[in-house]
Structures are given as structure tokens and as C-alpha cells.
Amino acid sequence: MYAGVEKPLTAADVADVVRYAVTAPHHVNLDQIVIRPVAQAANYKLIRKG
């Protein structure tokens, strides 16, 4: 899926976000989290090299 994409997301990237979500202070409300690589401007737009 991310072939040719510079610096795609890794499992560690997702784990970092999940860790933050579960350890955030109680006054922080996370309604929605969207994680995508910098090379992906939108759900339908992916910048590939090559």
C-alpha cells in the first residue's frame, strides 16, 4: 500500500499515539484521532516517488 511513499507510518508510530491517548490527563478529551503519513494529504491523495 505504501510502496514508494517516503517515510510511511510504522507500528511504532501508531503505538506512540495510542500510548498518548491512554495516558493523557483526565481533562483531555480525544474525540477522534486520524493518523496518516506526511506524504498523504487526504484519504484519496498519496504522494509517491519514482
Order of alpha helices (4+ residues) and beta strands (2+ residues): alpha-beta-beta
